[in-house]
Amino acid sequence: MGCTPAPAVHVEPGTTVEDLLDLLRRDSMCCELSLILIIKEEIIDVKGWHAKPLTVCAHGIPSGKPSSSPEGTTHEMRQEFLILAERAEAANGKIFIHGGAVERHFAASFPTTLSADIAASMLVGWGETNETHVLELRVSDEDENPVIEIQAEMTPGRPAQAKPAQELRQLIAIKGPFPIGKAGQYKLQAFADGVAQEPPFRFWVEQADQPGPVPPNRQSRRHPAG
């Protein structure tokens, strides 16, 4: 049986995480969970980069991979994949990715915005369901200075079709664009409950070649009559 979509919730800047979780918490058997994006402790619209009402959802589905440990054993949340894509959307227990794993981006000038979405899948152990987890996505430059930090709290439930000791897959899509200050190499990395996940996704933002001056068209020149 499918899940009923979570209702839209009007969220004002400054709303606490606890208040949001109370509003968005679903029945423990529902496979849909809600993500609350927090940057510098403010609720923002990632696409527009300013405070406004925001609701972002991801969908949890069974991964199909039973855990090797018996039921009830606690397993940490772990990364299955993490990439940048031209477009990404999580809906109805699926993640739709267009132009995935784009690693080279170009900009005419800096600072700029990175026109890309983040697509990720996290696996949560059977014993870790119905518990609150913190997922942080961080983009760092070549000197390991963080330039983008996105934090989400999630409380994944157990879908009715899940099997004992099965890992639950959480599909996540976060819409861009994202601000980039300078050209160079960048690293997108996930942190699950404070633990760095591997591998990170590395990408480059480069200066686009500027067109040179157009040479005069000699054939169009007029010559004085002889």
N, CA, C and O of each residue as an XYZ file, in Angstrom:
904
protein
N       0.848     -1.177      0.000
C       0.000      0.000      0.000
C       0.887      1.232      0.000
O       1.849      1.294      0.765
N       0.578      2.240     -0.863
C       1.394      3.436     -0.973
C       1.181      4.350      0.205
O       0.308      4.131      1.045
N       1.987      5.366      0.244
C       1.929      6.324      1.340
C       1.087      7.522      0.955
O       1.011      7.895     -0.216
N       0.463      8.111      1.938
C      -0.253      9.355      1.726
C       0.731     10.507      1.850
O       1.427     10.598      2.861
N       0.816     11.407      0.842
C       1.769     12.500      0.929
C       1.549     13.337      2.177
O       0.418     13.560      2.608
N       2.659     13.796      2.750
C       2.568     14.638      3.935
C       1.935     15.963      3.563
O       2.222     16.493      2.490
N       1.084     16.517      4.414
C       0.450     17.803      4.096
C       1.472     18.924      4.099
O       2.489     18.864      4.790
N       1.177     19.960      3.301
C       2.050     21.134      3.290
C       1.941     21.851      4.623
O       0.859     21.970      5.197
N       3.064     22.321      5.098
C       3.101     23.005      6.391
C       3.689     24.392      6.173
O       4.747     24.535      5.559
N       3.007     25.405      6.673
C       3.506     26.775      6.551
C       4.579     26.985      7.615
O       4.304     26.908      8.813
N       5.799     27.249      7.167
C       6.943     27.362      8.064
C       7.472     28.785      8.011
O       7.837     29.280      6.945
N       7.512     29.432      9.146
C       8.035     30.785      9.220
C       9.505     30.758      9.640
O       9.899     29.894     10.424
N      10.317     31.679      9.137
C      11.716     31.761      9.602
C      11.777     31.874     11.118
O      11.016     32.621     11.733
N      12.696     31.116     11.707
C      12.831     31.122     13.150
C      12.115     29.982     13.841
O      12.285     29.791     15.046
N      11.299     29.201     13.094
C      10.624     28.054     13.683
C      11.659     27.033     14.143
O      12.622     26.773     13.420
N      11.487     26.457     15.311
C      12.467     25.509     15.833
C      12.301     24.155     15.176
O      11.232     23.820     14.666
N      13.384     23.375     15.195
C      13.349     22.029     14.647
C      12.319     21.178     15.375
O      11.594     20.403     14.753
N      12.256     21.327     16.705
C      11.308     20.521     17.481
C       9.874     20.807     17.056
O       9.067     19.884     16.941
N       9.547     22.087     16.820
C       8.204     22.431     16.382
C       7.902     21.834     15.013
O       6.795     21.359     14.763
N       8.894     21.862     14.131
C       8.683     21.312     12.799
C       8.481     19.804     12.839
O       7.619     19.264     12.145
N       9.283     19.131     13.659
C       9.141     17.686     13.753
C       7.766     17.308     14.293
O       7.167     16.329     13.849
N       7.277     18.074     15.235
C       5.936     17.809     15.760
C       4.889     17.967     14.669
O       3.913     17.218     14.625
N       5.092     18.951     13.781
C       4.133     19.183     12.710
C       4.209     18.127     11.615
O       3.190     17.749     11.036
N       5.432     17.649     11.332
C       5.644     16.806     10.156
C       5.757     15.318     10.453
O       5.778     14.502      9.532
N       5.831     14.954     11.740
C       6.032     13.547     12.063
C       4.855     12.718     11.567
O       3.696     13.054     11.810
N       5.169     11.633     10.871
C       4.154     10.766     10.291
C       4.011      9.480     11.109
O       4.809      9.210     12.007
N       2.995      8.702     10.787
C       2.830      7.390     11.409
C       4.071      6.551     11.131
O       4.632      6.637     10.038
N       4.507      5.754     12.078
C       5.767      5.014     11.958
C       5.750      3.997     10.834
O       6.815      3.542     10.417
N       4.568      3.617     10.318
C       4.505      2.642      9.238
C       4.543      3.321      7.870
O       4.609      2.634      6.851
N       4.502      4.630      7.826
C       4.489      5.325      6.550
C       5.903      5.407      5.998
O       6.860      5.600      6.747
N       6.030      5.259      4.683
C       7.364      5.242      4.090
C       7.816      6.633      3.679
O       8.899      6.774      3.112
N       7.035      7.651      3.941
C       7.448      9.000      3.581
C       7.950      9.737      4.810
O       7.366      9.630      5.888
N       9.019     10.475      4.648
C       9.554     11.267      5.744
C       9.772     12.680      5.234
O       9.786     12.917      4.027
N       9.938     13.601      6.141
C      10.135     14.993      5.745
C      11.523     15.448      6.164
O      12.009     15.106      7.242
N      12.148     16.225      5.291
C      13.452     16.798      5.577
C      13.284     18.287      5.839
O      12.531     18.966      5.140
N      13.972     18.780      6.827
C      13.950     20.196      7.144
C      15.339     20.736      6.862
O      16.294     20.377      7.551
N      15.465     21.589      5.863
C      16.759     22.117      5.489
C      17.098     23.305      6.380
O      16.300     24.229      6.533
N      18.273     23.269      6.955
C      18.693     24.313      7.875
C      20.088     24.771      7.468
O      21.001     23.951      7.373
N      20.261     26.034      7.233
C      21.577     26.577      6.934
C      21.829     27.712      7.910
O      21.079     28.686      7.960
N      22.921     27.568      8.703
C      23.254     28.546      9.729
C      22.060     28.796     10.656
O      21.778     29.929     11.045
N      21.368     27.701     10.998
C      20.281     27.703     11.960
C      19.084     28.544     11.511
O      18.254     28.929     12.334
N      18.994     28.824     10.229
C      17.838     29.523      9.706
C      17.170     28.659      8.654
O      17.844     28.012      7.853
N      15.848     28.648      8.656
C      15.118     27.929      7.632
C      15.097     28.807      6.391
O      14.662     29.957      6.445
N      15.570     28.261      5.264
C      15.666     29.062      4.061
C      15.135     28.293      2.875
O      14.909     27.085      2.949
N      14.940     28.995      1.793
C      14.619     28.395      0.511
C      15.939     28.204     -0.223
O      16.581     29.179     -0.612
N      16.352     26.938     -0.416
C      17.655     26.672     -1.017
C      17.730     27.243     -2.428
O      18.790     27.709     -2.845
N      16.641     27.216     -3.162
C      16.663     27.693     -4.542
C      16.828     29.203     -4.604
O      17.589     29.716     -5.424
N      16.109     29.919     -3.731
C      16.168     31.361     -3.787
C      17.158     31.982     -2.826
O      17.451     33.173     -2.933
N      17.682     31.203     -1.885
C      18.642     31.652     -0.898
C      18.118     32.837     -0.079
O      18.835     33.812      0.151
N      16.859     32.737      0.357
C      16.345     33.718      1.292
C      15.249     33.071      2.111
O      14.639     32.087      1.691
N      15.004     33.635      3.291
C      14.050     33.035      4.207
C      12.643     33.114      3.640
O      12.208     34.174      3.190
N      11.939     32.006      3.661
C      10.550     31.955      3.214
C       9.979     30.606      3.649
O      10.748     29.716      4.013
N       8.642     30.423      3.625
C       8.067     29.123      3.956
C       8.653     28.025      3.068
O       8.829     28.224      1.866
N       8.952     26.878      3.656
C       9.670     25.833      2.930
C       9.222     24.463      3.394
O       9.149     24.211      4.596
N       8.921     23.573      2.460
C       8.692     22.174      2.757
C       9.450     21.344      1.737
O       9.241     21.513      0.535
N      10.324     20.454      2.180
C      11.093     19.589      1.303
C      10.882     18.158      1.744
O      11.010     17.858      2.931
N      10.562     17.268      0.821
C      10.268     15.885      1.184
C      11.202     14.917      0.481
O      11.637     15.160     -0.645
N      11.500     13.835      1.145
C      12.187     12.699      0.544
C      11.335     11.479      0.818
O      10.381     11.549      1.593
N      11.666     10.368      0.195
C      10.840      9.178      0.326
C      11.695      8.001      0.777
O      12.765      7.760      0.218
N      11.233      7.272      1.775
C      11.955      6.108      2.274
C      11.338      4.837      1.754
O      10.126      4.651      1.861
N      12.148      3.949      1.189
C      11.665      2.675      0.673
C      12.633      1.580      1.098
O      13.796      1.875      1.372
N      12.191      0.325      1.161
C      13.109     -0.752      1.507
C      14.213     -0.872      0.471
O      13.958     -0.752     -0.727
N      15.429     -1.106      0.920
C      16.554     -1.202     -0.004
C      16.628     -2.559     -0.684
O      17.322     -2.699     -1.691
N      15.932     -3.561     -0.163
C      16.007     -4.896     -0.722
C      17.201     -5.673     -0.226
O      17.396     -6.823     -0.621
N      18.008     -5.072      0.633
C      19.211     -5.723      1.158
C      19.058     -5.954      2.649
O      19.175     -5.012      3.433
N      18.794     -7.205      3.059
C      18.671     -7.472      4.498
C      19.992     -7.258      5.199
O      21.058     -7.464      4.619
N      19.916     -6.846      6.441
C      21.114     -6.698      7.255
C      21.619     -8.071      7.673
O      20.847     -9.017      7.831
N      22.935     -8.158      7.849
C      23.519     -9.436      8.255
C      23.363     -9.689      9.742
O      23.629    -10.794     10.215
N      22.926     -8.659     10.496
C      22.762     -8.810     11.929
C      21.317     -9.115     12.261
O      20.431     -8.802     11.466
N      21.051     -9.714     13.404
C      19.681    -10.065     13.764
C      18.830     -8.828     13.994
O      19.341     -7.726     14.191
N      17.514     -9.037     13.965
C      16.572     -7.951     14.162
C      16.823     -7.256     15.494
O      17.118     -7.890     16.507
N      16.698     -5.941     15.458
C      16.861     -5.176     16.680
C      18.251     -4.615     16.869
O      18.462     -3.745     17.713
N      19.221     -5.111     16.079
C      20.575     -4.586     16.188
C      20.635     -3.201     15.569
O      20.049     -2.972     14.510
N      21.331     -2.275     16.210
C      21.436     -0.916     15.715
C      22.477     -0.830     14.612
O      23.585     -1.348     14.750
N      22.110     -0.163     13.501
C      23.039      0.072     12.404
C      23.057      1.561     12.115
O      22.009      2.206     12.108
N      24.236      2.109     11.877
C      24.342      3.519     11.587
C      23.780      3.823     10.199
O      23.788      2.973      9.309
N      23.299      5.039     10.038
C      22.906      5.503      8.714
C      24.161      5.640      7.862
O      25.184      6.141      8.330
N      24.084      5.197      6.616
C      25.266      5.250      5.763
C      24.872      5.639      4.344
O      23.736      5.445      3.911
N      25.835      6.185      3.651
C      25.629      6.659      2.284
C      25.633      5.513      1.298
O      26.492      4.634      1.356
N      24.658      5.526      0.383
C      24.672      4.595     -0.742
C      25.239      5.267     -1.983
O      26.080      4.690     -2.673
N      24.781      6.498     -2.275
C      25.402      7.279     -3.337
C      25.143      8.758     -3.082
O      24.208      9.134     -2.375
N      26.011      9.599     -3.688
C      25.901     11.046     -3.569
C      26.520     11.659     -4.810
O      27.705     11.456     -5.076
N      25.722     12.420     -5.583
C      26.209     13.011     -6.823
C      25.550     14.366     -7.047
O      24.554     14.711     -6.412
N      26.132     15.114     -7.960
C      25.478     16.285     -8.528
C      24.809     15.872     -9.832
O      25.277     14.964    -10.519
N      23.722     16.539    -10.165
C      23.006     16.238    -11.398
C      22.458     17.525    -11.988
O      22.283     18.521    -11.286
N      22.189     17.492    -13.289
C      21.558     18.648    -13.911
C      20.172     18.876    -13.318
O      19.768     20.016    -13.088
N      19.447     17.787    -13.070
C      18.152     17.865    -12.403
C      17.945     16.589    -11.595
O      18.360     15.509    -12.016
N      17.307     16.713    -10.444
C      17.000     15.552     -9.607
C      15.704     15.811     -8.855
O      15.426     16.937     -8.443
N      14.917     14.759     -8.682
C      13.654     14.876     -7.948
C      13.340     13.534     -7.287
O      13.434     12.487     -7.927
N      12.969     13.567     -6.016
C      12.565     12.367     -5.288
C      11.051     12.407     -5.111
O      10.505     13.362     -4.559
N      10.377     11.352     -5.590
C       8.918     11.314     -5.494
C       8.447      9.876     -5.635
O       8.995      9.101     -6.419
N       7.421      9.532     -4.861
C       6.764      8.229     -4.972
C       7.734      7.055     -4.835
O       7.625      6.061     -5.553
N       8.673      7.180     -3.916
C       9.606      6.085     -3.673
C      10.646      5.900     -4.755
O      11.284      4.849     -4.828
N      10.830      6.912     -5.606
C      11.823      6.838     -6.675
C      12.609      8.141     -6.691
O      12.154      9.166     -6.183
N      13.803      8.083     -7.287
C      14.562      9.309     -7.508
C      14.804      9.437     -9.006
O      15.331      8.526     -9.645
N      14.414     10.570     -9.549
C      14.530     10.832    -10.977
C      15.730     11.750    -11.185
O      15.764     12.865    -10.665
N      16.724     11.269    -11.958
C      17.982     11.982    -12.149
C      18.205     12.207    -13.636
O      18.153     11.267    -14.429
N      18.453     13.449    -14.008
C      18.787     13.794    -15.395
C      20.183     14.411    -15.396
O      20.458     15.357    -14.658
N      21.047     13.867    -16.226
C      22.406     14.395    -16.300
C      23.175     14.196    -15.020
O      23.767     15.140    -14.497
N      23.177     12.976    -14.502
C      23.834     12.693    -13.231
C      25.345     12.656    -13.337
O      25.899     12.401    -14.406
N      26.016     12.915    -12.202
C      27.476     12.836    -12.072
C      28.187     13.896    -12.908
O      29.275     13.649    -13.429
N      27.580     15.076    -13.039
C      28.233     16.175    -13.752
C      29.354     16.721    -12.871
O      29.107     17.176    -11.754
N      30.584     16.674    -13.377
C      31.722     17.061    -12.544
C      32.453     18.307    -13.022
O      33.303     18.831    -12.303
N      32.141     18.793    -14.223
C      32.770     20.022    -14.709
C      31.685     21.054    -14.993
O      30.730     20.795    -15.724
N      31.858     22.226    -14.397
C      30.902     23.311    -14.549
C      31.666     24.573    -14.942
O      32.828     24.747    -14.575
N      31.004     25.446    -15.688
C      31.658     26.640    -16.201
C      30.850     27.874    -15.850
O      29.621     27.839    -15.796
N      31.566     28.970    -15.610
C      30.917     30.236    -15.278
C      31.622     31.357    -16.018
O      32.839     31.326    -16.202
N      30.847     32.346    -16.439
C      31.426     33.476    -17.154
C      32.197     34.387    -16.217
O      33.160     35.032    -16.634
N      31.782     34.451    -14.938
C      32.455     35.303    -13.962
C      32.176     34.764    -12.562
O      31.328     33.891    -12.377
N      32.903     35.295    -11.582
C      32.755     34.875    -10.187
C      32.590     36.095     -9.309
O      33.154     37.147     -9.611
N      31.817     35.983     -8.209
C      31.083     34.796     -7.753
C      29.952     34.430     -8.718
O      29.504     35.245     -9.524
N      29.508     33.169     -8.604
C      28.494     32.661     -9.505
C      27.552     31.744     -8.748
O      27.684     31.573     -7.536
N      26.612     31.161     -9.450
C      25.736     30.147     -8.863
C      25.893     28.851     -9.640
O      25.975     28.857    -10.868
N      25.934     27.749     -8.918
C      26.087     26.423     -9.512
C      24.709     25.887     -9.862
O      23.916     25.564     -8.977
N      24.428     25.794    -11.154
C      23.120     25.316    -11.608
C      23.117     23.795    -11.612
O      23.336     23.167    -12.648
N      22.872     23.217    -10.467
C      22.860     21.762    -10.315
C      22.021     21.398     -9.099
O      21.807     22.220     -8.209
N      21.550     20.156     -9.072
C      20.830     19.609     -7.934
C      21.681     18.536     -7.270
O      22.577     17.970     -7.897
N      21.403     18.260     -6.011
C      22.086     17.197     -5.283
C      21.164     15.987     -5.208
O      20.000     16.114     -4.828
N      21.677     14.820     -5.567
C      20.927     13.572     -5.479
C      21.679     12.623     -4.557
O      22.889     12.446     -4.692
N      20.962     12.015     -3.622
C      21.622     11.141     -2.648
C      20.686     10.015     -2.227
O      19.463     10.121     -2.323
N      21.292      8.954     -1.765
C      20.560      7.846     -1.158
C      21.296      7.434      0.103
O      22.501      7.184      0.077
N      20.560      7.364      1.214
C      21.118      6.937      2.486
C      20.408      5.664      2.926
O      19.204      5.516      2.717
N      21.146      4.752      3.531
C      20.583      3.517      4.052
C      20.544      3.582      5.578
O      21.530      3.934      6.226
N      19.394      3.239      6.130
C      19.197      3.275      7.580
C      18.906      1.860      8.058
O      18.030      1.188      7.515
N      19.630      1.407      9.063
C      19.433      0.064      9.592
C      18.086     -0.087     10.275
O      17.501      0.892     10.738
N      17.600     -1.314     10.334
C      16.304     -1.624     10.936
C      16.185     -1.057     12.350
O      15.157     -0.493     12.724
N      17.248     -1.218     13.117
C      17.226     -0.756     14.492
C      17.338      0.752     14.640
O      17.169      1.281     15.739
N      17.623      1.455     13.538
C      17.756      2.908     13.578
C      16.512      3.625     13.067
O      16.469      4.856     13.069
N      15.494      2.877     12.629
C      14.263      3.510     12.189
C      13.500      4.048     13.394
O      13.726      3.631     14.530
N      12.596      4.979     13.122
C      11.809      5.649     14.168
C      12.688      6.422     15.143
O      12.270      6.730     16.259
N      13.905      6.733     14.716
C      14.821      7.556     15.493
C      15.198      8.784     14.660
O      15.212      8.723     13.431
N      15.498      9.880     15.322
C      15.889     11.092     14.610
C      17.360     11.021     14.218
O      18.225     10.746     15.050
N      17.628     11.271     12.943
C      18.992     11.275     12.415
C      19.281     12.631     11.802
O      18.379     13.327     11.338
N      20.555     12.993     11.807
C      20.982     14.264     11.230
C      21.865     13.978     10.025
O      22.877     13.285     10.128
N      21.467     14.521      8.889
C      22.257     14.411      7.662
C      22.760     15.800      7.298
O      21.976     16.739      7.160
N      24.072     15.921      7.144
C      24.660     17.183      6.710
C      25.345     16.978      5.368
O      26.097     16.021      5.187
N      25.087     17.867      4.443
C      25.764     17.882      3.147
C      26.626     19.136      3.106
O      26.148     20.251      3.316
N      27.907     18.924      2.831
C      28.857     20.031      2.902
C      29.671     20.093      1.620
O      30.209     19.087      1.157
N      29.753     21.303      1.050
C      30.626     21.555     -0.095
C      31.827     22.345      0.405
O      31.668     23.408      1.007
N      33.039     21.824      0.156
C      34.277     22.467      0.605
C      35.153     22.782     -0.594
O      35.093     22.098     -1.616
N      35.972     23.828     -0.465
C      36.880     24.163     -1.557
C      38.173     23.374     -1.436
O      38.273     22.454     -0.624
N      39.172     23.739     -2.250
C      40.437     22.997     -2.284
C      41.184     23.052     -0.966
O      41.980     22.163     -0.662
N      40.935     24.090     -0.183
C      41.600     24.235      1.110
C      40.757     23.694      2.264
O      41.037     23.967      3.431
N      39.729     22.928      1.927
C      38.829     22.325      2.922
C      38.006     23.360      3.684
O      37.510     23.085      4.777
N      37.866     24.538      3.108
C      36.989     25.540      3.713
C      35.548     25.282      3.270
O      35.287     25.213      2.069
N      34.615     25.140      4.198
C      33.226     24.908      3.798
C      32.631     26.144      3.142
O      32.765     27.252      3.662
N      31.976     25.960      2.007
C      31.329     27.068      1.305
C      29.813     26.916      1.289
O      29.093     27.905      1.151
N      29.327     25.698      1.428
C      27.890     25.430      1.508
C      27.685     24.367      2.576
O      28.381     23.352      2.571
N      26.751     24.578      3.485
C      26.414     23.603      4.511
C      24.891     23.477      4.579
O      24.185     24.453      4.831
N      24.410     22.282      4.356
C      22.984     22.004      4.404
C      22.764     20.909      5.440
O      23.399     19.857      5.369
N      21.885     21.138      6.389
C      21.629     20.162      7.444
C      20.164     19.769      7.428
O      19.286     20.621      7.299
N      19.906     18.491      7.557
C      18.537     17.983      7.553
C      18.350     17.001      8.696
O      19.220     16.169      8.952
N      17.225     17.094      9.380
C      16.848     16.106     10.386
C      15.754     15.227      9.817
O      14.810     15.723      9.201
N      15.876     13.925     10.018
C      14.900     12.988      9.483
C      14.587     11.921     10.522
O      15.429     11.552     11.340
N      13.357     11.441     10.464
C      12.930     10.344     11.329
C      12.298      9.275     10.447
O      11.075      9.236     10.316
N      13.113      8.398      9.834
C      12.571      7.399      8.914
C      11.761      6.343      9.650
O      12.169      5.847     10.700
N      10.617      6.009      9.087
C       9.795      4.946      9.658
C      10.040      3.621      8.958
O      10.931      3.505      8.117
N       9.236      2.615      9.315
C       9.332      1.302      8.696
C       8.109      1.091      7.808
O       6.995      0.977      8.320
N       8.291      1.037      6.489
C       7.157      0.778      5.610
C       6.523     -0.577      5.905
O       7.179     -1.483      6.419
N       5.258     -0.702      5.580
C       4.543     -1.947      5.864
C       5.174     -3.142      5.171
O       5.118     -4.261      5.681
N       5.786     -2.906      3.990
C       6.369     -4.024      3.234
C       7.799     -4.343      3.638
O       8.396     -5.259      3.073
N       8.371     -3.621      4.596
C       9.754     -3.866      5.009
C       9.881     -5.197      5.742
O       8.962     -5.621      6.443
N      11.023     -5.849      5.575
C      11.311     -7.126      6.215
C      12.187     -6.903      7.449
O      12.972     -5.955      7.480
N      12.066     -7.759      8.463
C      12.915     -7.625      9.649
C      14.393     -7.597      9.286
O      14.853     -8.371      8.446
N      15.116     -6.715      9.916
C      16.558     -6.538      9.743
C      16.931     -5.959      8.383
O      18.106     -5.963      8.015
N      15.948     -5.459      7.630
C      16.230     -4.873      6.325
C      16.641     -3.411      6.466
O      16.093     -2.683      7.293
N      17.610     -2.985      5.653
C      17.978     -1.582      5.615
C      16.932     -0.807      4.822
O      16.381     -1.310      3.843
N      16.669      0.410      5.252
C      15.684      1.252      4.596
C      16.389      2.352      3.828
O      17.247      3.053      4.364
N      16.014      2.497      2.555
C      16.655      3.476      1.681
C      15.903      4.801      1.736
O      14.684      4.847      1.569
N      16.646      5.870      1.970
C      16.088      7.215      2.001
C      16.598      7.980      0.777
O      17.794      8.247      0.662
N      15.698      8.329     -0.126
C      16.056      9.015     -1.362
C      15.887     10.518     -1.181
O      14.849     10.981     -0.706
N      16.896     11.267     -1.557
C      16.935     12.695     -1.267
C      17.336     13.466     -2.519
O      18.303     13.105     -3.190
N      16.598     14.521     -2.834
C      16.943     15.436     -3.925
C      16.832     16.857     -3.401
O      15.789     17.249     -2.877
N      17.895     17.624     -3.538
C      17.923     19.009     -3.079
C      18.186     19.902     -4.282
O      19.181     19.742     -4.989
N      17.288     20.833     -4.498
C      17.346     21.686     -5.670
C      18.370     22.815     -5.496
O      18.481     23.415     -4.427
N      19.124     23.089     -6.588
C      19.975     24.244     -6.651
C      19.209     25.424     -7.223
O      17.983     25.364     -7.315
N      19.890     26.496     -7.609
C      21.355     26.628     -7.672
C      21.969     26.943     -6.320
O      21.279     27.319     -5.372
N      23.321     26.774     -6.252
C      24.069     27.000     -5.031
C      25.173     28.034     -5.297
O      25.745     28.059     -6.387
N      25.470     28.874     -4.320
C      26.482     29.921     -4.541
C      27.906     29.371     -4.535
O      28.270     28.558     -3.685
N      28.702     29.830     -5.499
C      30.116     29.470     -5.601
C      30.906     30.762     -5.747
O      30.612     31.586     -6.614
N      31.915     30.935     -4.891
C      32.627     32.203     -4.855
C      33.761     32.337     -5.849
O      34.049     33.441     -6.310
N      34.417     31.221     -6.193
C      35.604     31.309     -7.041
C      35.776     30.022     -7.835
O      35.166     28.998     -7.528
N      36.614     30.093     -8.857
C      36.922     28.908     -9.652
C      37.796     27.956     -8.841
O      38.541     28.382     -7.958
N      37.697     26.662     -9.150
C      38.546     25.699     -8.468
C      37.872     24.355     -8.309
O      36.794     24.110     -8.851
N      38.529     23.482     -7.552
C      38.013     22.144     -7.261
C      37.198     22.190     -5.976
O      37.563     22.867     -5.015
N      36.087     21.456     -5.977
C      35.215     21.410     -4.815
C      34.883     19.956     -4.472
O      34.980     19.054     -5.304
N      34.489     19.774     -3.219
C      34.140     18.433     -2.733
C      32.786     18.483     -2.041
O      32.578     19.259     -1.109
N      31.868     17.643     -2.511
C      30.567     17.471     -1.869
C      30.642     16.209     -1.018
O      30.929     15.126     -1.529
N      30.383     16.348      0.286
C      30.485     15.201      1.181
C      29.316     15.173      2.152
O      28.840     16.214      2.605
N      28.862     13.968      2.462
C      27.769     13.771      3.411
C      28.323     13.386      4.768
O      29.345     12.708      4.871
N      27.629     13.830      5.809
C      27.944     13.452      7.185
C      26.661     12.921      7.810
O      25.692     13.662      7.975
N      26.656     11.645      8.155
C      25.486     10.994      8.730
C      25.658     10.887     10.233
O      26.531     10.164     10.715
N      24.827     11.607     10.976
C      24.953     11.643     12.441
C      26.375     11.995     12.857
O      26.906     11.449     13.823
N      26.988     12.926     12.104
C      28.330     13.405     12.422
C      29.461     12.580     11.857
O      30.623     12.951     12.021
N      29.167     11.471     11.195
C      30.209     10.595     10.648
C      30.378     10.878      9.166
O      29.407     10.812      8.411
N      31.613     11.196      8.729
C      31.889     11.477      7.323
C      31.635     10.229      6.484
O      32.052      9.131      6.852
N      30.951     10.402      5.358
C      30.622      9.288      4.471
C      31.546      9.304      3.255
O      31.988     10.356      2.793
N      31.819      8.113      2.761
C      32.687      7.953      1.600
C      31.941      7.213      0.490
O      31.066      6.391      0.762
N      32.294      7.511     -0.762
C      33.237      8.535     -1.184
C      32.556      9.885     -1.321
O      31.343      9.945     -1.520
N      33.321     10.979     -1.216
C      32.753     12.287     -1.546
C      32.623     12.423     -3.061
O      33.211     11.645     -3.813
N      31.861     13.405     -3.501
C      31.735     13.682     -4.935
C      32.542     14.945     -5.229
O      32.256     16.016     -4.693
N      33.550     14.805     -6.085
C      34.417     15.932     -6.417
C      34.001     16.533     -7.766
O      33.638     15.819     -8.701
N      34.064     17.858     -7.833
C      33.703     18.531     -9.077
C      34.520     19.803     -9.213
O      35.133     20.269     -8.252
N      34.522     20.358    -10.415
C      35.318     21.538    -10.737
C      34.416     22.623    -11.308
O      33.521     22.353    -12.109
N      34.667     23.844    -10.882
C      33.995     25.007    -11.460
C      35.079     25.860    -12.105
O      36.007     26.312    -11.434
N      34.954     26.075    -13.401
C      36.021     26.710    -14.162
C      35.536     27.981    -14.844
O      34.341     28.181    -15.062
N      36.503     28.831    -15.172
C      36.217     30.052    -15.916
C      35.928     29.690    -17.365
O      36.737     29.026    -18.013
N      34.788     30.118    -17.872
C      34.451     29.853    -19.264
C      35.282     30.739    -20.171
O      35.561     31.893    -19.846
N      35.678     30.184    -21.321
C      36.440     30.973    -22.284
C      35.584     32.115    -22.805
O      34.435     31.921    -23.203
N      36.167     33.309    -22.797
C      35.460     34.472    -23.316
C      35.733     34.616    -24.807
O      36.874     34.471    -25.244
N      34.707     34.897    -25.585
C      34.930     35.064    -27.033
C      35.820     36.272    -27.307
O      35.659     37.326    -26.694
N      36.761     36.105    -28.236
C      37.653     37.197    -28.586
C      36.979     38.206    -29.498
O      35.857     37.979    -29.951
N      37.653     39.322    -29.776
C      37.070     40.333    -30.671
C      36.894     39.782    -32.080
O      37.734     39.035    -32.580
N      35.811     40.156    -32.697
C      35.527     39.689    -34.055
C      36.335     40.524    -35.032
O      36.201     41.748    -35.045
N      37.181     39.890    -35.861
C      37.983     40.668    -36.814
C      37.085     41.348    -37.835
O      36.031     40.816    -38.182
N      37.487     42.515    -38.319
C      36.659     43.203    -39.319
C      36.531     42.385    -40.585
O      37.459     41.689    -40.999
N      35.378     42.481    -41.182
C      35.124     41.753    -42.428
C      35.646     42.589    -43.586
O      35.014     43.559    -44.004
N      36.794     42.206    -44.089
C      37.431     42.991    -45.123
C      36.588     43.062    -46.392
O      36.638     44.046    -47.131
N      35.815     42.009    -46.635
C      35.030     42.000    -47.852
C      33.930     43.059    -47.827
O      33.422     43.461    -48.874
N      33.564     43.509    -46.622
C      32.498     44.480    -46.519
C      32.985     45.911    -46.648
O      32.177     46.838    -46.717
N      34.319     46.104    -46.683
C      34.850     47.444    -46.808
C      34.584     48.005    -48.201
O      34.647     47.300    -49.209
N      34.292     49.266    -48.215
C      34.087     49.933    -49.478
C      35.390     50.642    -49.887
O      36.058     51.278    -49.071
N      35.721     50.511    -51.160
C      36.924     51.140    -51.685
C      36.511     52.326    -52.533
O      35.523     52.266    -53.264
N      37.272     53.402    -52.431
C      36.929     54.574    -53.275
C      37.001     54.245    -54.744
O      37.847     53.455    -55.164
N      36.131     54.835    -55.528
C      36.110     54.571    -56.962
C      37.386     55.086    -57.614
O      37.873     56.161    -57.264
N      37.946     54.304    -58.586
C      39.167     54.708    -59.219
C      38.934     55.704    -60.342
O      39.888     56.145    -60.983
